[in-house]
């Protein structure tokens, strides 16, 4: 259920920027979410659909892209993806 305040905050930010830029309709929102995040894609989508109703973002496509975790070795400076 912690997805609700996260999506509420994201939607509020998106709508604020849309109004400031005189956007009439939001078509797509892309979210980059880290692999270690415990946000569930299904609930992110459900809450987005519910909260965006009757806003500029109503009916917008929500694209959720999972971003891998990357760590860097202090010894050799190489980076590695963690799964």
N, C-alpha and C positions, 0 to 999 in steps of 0.2 A: 504494500500500500504506500510505501515511501515514494513511489513513482509520481503520485498525484502532486505533491508540492514542487517536485522537480519540473514536471511538465507545465504546471501553472506558472512557474517563474520563467521558463523558456518562452511560453506563449506570450506572456506579458511583455517580455523584451522584444520579441518579434513584432508584436502589434505596435509597440511604442515607436520602433524604427519605421514601420510601414506608414504610420500616421505622419511622422516627421518628414518622410520622403514622398508624401502624397500618393501612396500606393492604393489602388482601388480594390485589388484582389491578390491574395497570396496563393500561389499555385503549388509550390513545393518548398518544403523545409527539410534540409539535410542535417542529421545529427550524427556526430562522430562520438562514439561511446567506447571507452577503453574496455578491453577484453576482461579485465578484472572487476569491472563494475557489476554490481548485483542488480542493476535495473533489468527488468524483464521486457523484451521487445513487445510481447503481446499486450502487456499492461500499459506500456508507454503509448502504444497505438490506441488502445481503448480510452485512456484518459485524454489523449490529444483529441480524439473524435468527439468526446463528450464536452470538453472545455472549449473547443473551437467553434461549436455550434453557435450560430448567430453572430459570428465575427467575420473579419476580413479573411480569416484563415479557414472558414467553413468549407469542407470538401477538399482541402489541400492534401496533396500527397506528402506523407511523412516518410522520408528515406532514412533508415537507420543503418549506419555503417559501423561495424565493430573494428576498432583500431588495436593492433597488437601491442603488447607491452614490450618496450625496448629498454635494455639495460646496457650500461657501459662499464667495461672493466677499467678500474683505476690503474692497474699495472700496465696493460698493453694498449689501452684506449680503444679496443675493438668494441663494437656494439653487437648485441645478440637479441633476437626475439625470444620472448618467453611465452610458452603455451601452457 
